[in-house]
Amino acid sequence: MDRVKIVADSSVCLPKELIEKYGIHLVPETIIFGKKVYRDGIDLNPRDFHVLLEQAKELPTTSAPSPQDFINAFEKAAIEASGIVCILVTSDFSHMGLQSAVAAREAFSQTPIKVIDSRTAVGAYGFVVLATARAAADGKPLPYVIKAAENMKSRVNMIATLDTLKYLAKKGRIGKIAPWATSLLIIKPIIEVPTLTGVVEPVERVRTRQKALNRLLEITEERVGTGQPIHISIDHANVPNQAKWLKDQVSSRFNCAEIYINDWAPVAGVHCGPGVIGLSFYAGD
């Protein structure tokens, strides 16, 4: 039976088994190291990305998918589809990606397509995609599936601590955090990408990595409490031991309905650098 299909870009943080289970179609972003071009998630996985990043003399650059890349994904998704919902990372990170998806939608008349700006990133973006995919898997019609995405956008949180601000500064994504980058203090910034604004926002800054990890847990508790069920994604860039520590802490403090550890997508790692780790979460059923 035809049902709504989901398309997302490769910066989304979701376990591979869930992407496969719900048949989510991923459109790869491009990462360029010097003269070598890699398709995120196809030619380059997170582990190899960090090896290249450590060896690189210059920071890599990224390129958003083209309209044809989205058309290719729409063609695959359209097989036995009653409609398509294409959900993208916040347009502040990839405005060209949103433009490409809209252009592809206008050129593709085979199936009704809704393009949605998630206005967030990594694991929070993943939860928006996952809620949409679950509604589609239940056989819901296109308007209901779109509503599931919009409802989740209003619920998700994404907080993270960076090991350094230089990557955000180099990529022009630093915004309101710019004064922190010029501080003489050694700090570990905590940031978020709230769906209200869709941009990187400062939360607070602390002096040590361990204090930053503890604050991630405290902020999560301040926002959702400990009694109601919580859905949580621990997203990290090449710091698996710290991710495991956070998972143990989360499991002991919260009533977890589901909990995942995800590698920070390489294309997101270009902008945030190695060592970034965060919690994406929402409360309730």
GIVENFEN-V957385 format. One record per residue. N is the residue number from 1. SS is DSSP state (h for helix, s for strand, l for the rest). PHI is phi as a letter, one per 30 degrees, with the letter a starting at -180 (* if undefined). NEAR is the number of other C-alpha atoms within 8 Angstrom. Layout:
N/SS/PHI/NEAR, N/SS/PHI/NEAR
//
This chain:
1/l/*/3, 2/l/d/6, 3/s/b/13, 4/s/d/16, 5/s/c/15, 6/s/c/16, 7/s/b/15, 8/s/b/13, 9/s/c/12, 10/l/d/12, 11/l/d/13, 12/l/d/13, 13/l/c/14, 14/l/b/10, 15/l/e/9, 16/h/e/6, 17/h/d/6, 18/h/d/8, 19/h/e/11, 20/h/d/8, 21/h/e/7, 22/l/c/9, 23/l/i/8, 24/l/d/12, 25/s/c/10, 26/s/c/9, 27/s/c/12, 28/l/d/12, 29/l/d/14, 30/s/c/13, 31/s/c/13, 32/s/c/12, 33/s/c/12, 34/l/i/6, 35/l/c/5, 36/s/c/6, 37/s/c/8, 38/s/b/10, 39/s/c/11, 40/s/e/16, 41/l/i/11, 42/l/c/8, 43/l/c/7, 44/s/b/11, 45/l/c/10, 46/h/e/13, 47/h/d/7, 48/h/d/8, 49/h/e/10, 50/h/d/10, 51/h/d/8, 52/h/d/9, 53/h/d/9, 54/h/d/6, 55/h/d/6, 56/l/d/9, 57/l/d/4, 58/l/b/6, 59/l/d/8, 60/l/d/11, 61/s/c/8, 62/s/b/10, 63/s/b/8, 64/l/d/9, 65/l/e/14, 66/l/d/9, 67/h/e/10, 68/h/d/8, 69/h/e/10, 70/h/d/13, 71/h/e/11, 72/h/e/8, 73/h/d/12, 74/h/d/11, 75/h/d/8, 76/h/d/7, 77/h/d/13, 78/l/d/13, 79/l/d/6, 80/l/h/8, 81/s/c/12, 82/s/d/12, 83/s/a/12, 84/s/b/17, 85/s/c/15, 86/s/c/12, 87/s/c/13, 88/s/b/14, 89/l/e/16, 90/l/e/14, 91/l/d/13, 92/l/d/8, 93/l/d/8, 94/l/b/10, 95/h/d/9, 96/h/d/9, 97/h/d/12, 98/h/d/12, 99/h/d/8, 100/h/d/12, 101/h/d/13, 102/h/d/9, 103/h/d/9, 104/h/d/12, 105/h/d/12, 106/h/d/7, 107/h/c/6, 108/l/c/9, 109/l/c/7, 110/l/d/5, 111/l/b/10, 112/l/d/8, 113/s/b/9, 114/s/c/9, 115/s/c/12, 116/s/b/8, 117/s/d/10, 118/l/d/13, 119/l/i/17, 120/l/a/14, 121/l/b/14, 122/h/h/15, 123/h/d/17, 124/h/d/15, 125/h/e/15, 126/h/e/12, 127/h/d/12, 128/h/d/14, 129/h/d/12, 130/h/d/8, 131/h/d/11, 132/h/d/13, 133/h/d/13, 134/h/d/9, 135/h/d/12, 136/h/d/15, 137/h/d/10, 138/l/d/6, 139/l/i/8, 140/l/d/11, 141/l/d/9, 142/h/e/12, 143/h/d/6, 144/h/d/9, 145/h/d/15, 146/h/d/11, 147/h/d/8, 148/h/d/11, 149/h/d/12, 150/h/d/9, 151/h/d/8, 152/h/d/11, 153/h/e/11, 154/l/d/8, 155/l/c/8, 156/l/d/13, 157/s/b/12, 158/s/b/15, 159/s/b/12, 160/s/a/12, 161/s/c/14, 162/l/c/14, 163/l/d/11, 164/l/a/9, 165/l/c/11, 166/h/d/7, 167/h/d/11, 168/h/d/12, 169/h/d/11, 170/h/d/7, 171/l/c/8, 172/l/i/7, 173/l/c/10, 174/l/d/11, 175/h/h/9, 176/h/d/8, 177/h/d/9, 178/h/e/9, 179/h/d/7, 180/h/d/7, 181/h/d/9, 182/l/c/6, 183/l/d/7, 184/l/d/4, 185/l/d/4, 186/l/d/6, 187/l/b/8, 188/s/c/14, 189/s/d/16, 190/s/c/15, 191/s/b/13, 192/s/b/12, 193/l/b/15, 194/l/d/13, 195/l/d/11, 196/l/d/6, 197/l/c/7, 198/l/i/12, 199/l/b/12, 200/l/d/12, 201/s/b/11, 202/s/d/10, 203/s/c/8, 204/s/a/7, 205/s/b/9, 206/s/b/11, 207/l/c/9, 208/l/b/8, 209/h/d/9, 210/h/d/6, 211/h/d/9, 212/h/d/15, 213/h/d/10, 214/h/d/8, 215/h/d/8, 216/h/e/14, 217/h/d/10, 218/h/d/8, 219/h/d/8, 220/h/e/11, 221/h/d/9, 222/h/d/7, 223/h/d/6, 224/h/b/10, 225/l/i/9, 226/l/b/9, 227/l/d/6, 228/l/d/9, 229/s/d/12, 230/s/b/15, 231/s/c/12, 232/s/b/12, 233/s/b/13, 234/s/c/16, 235/s/c/16, 236/s/b/15, 237/l/c/15, 238/l/i/11, 239/l/b/10, 240/h/d/8, 241/h/d/6, 242/h/d/7, 243/h/d/13, 244/h/d/9, 245/h/d/8, 246/h/d/10, 247/h/d/11, 248/h/d/8, 249/h/d/9, 250/h/d/10, 251/h/d/9, 252/h/d/6, 253/h/c/7, 254/l/b/11, 255/s/d/10, 256/s/d/11, 257/s/d/8, 258/s/a/7, 259/s/b/10, 260/s/b/8, 261/s/c/12, 262/s/b/12, 263/s/d/10, 264/l/d/13, 265/l/e/15, 266/h/e/13, 267/h/d/13, 268/h/d/10, 269/h/d/11, 270/h/e/12, 271/h/d/10, 272/h/c/12, 273/l/i/13, 274/l/d/9, 275/l/i/10, 276/l/d/13, 277/s/b/13, 278/s/a/12, 279/s/c/15, 280/s/c/15, 281/s/a/15, 282/s/a/11, 283/s/c/10, 284/l/j/7, 285/l/d/5
//
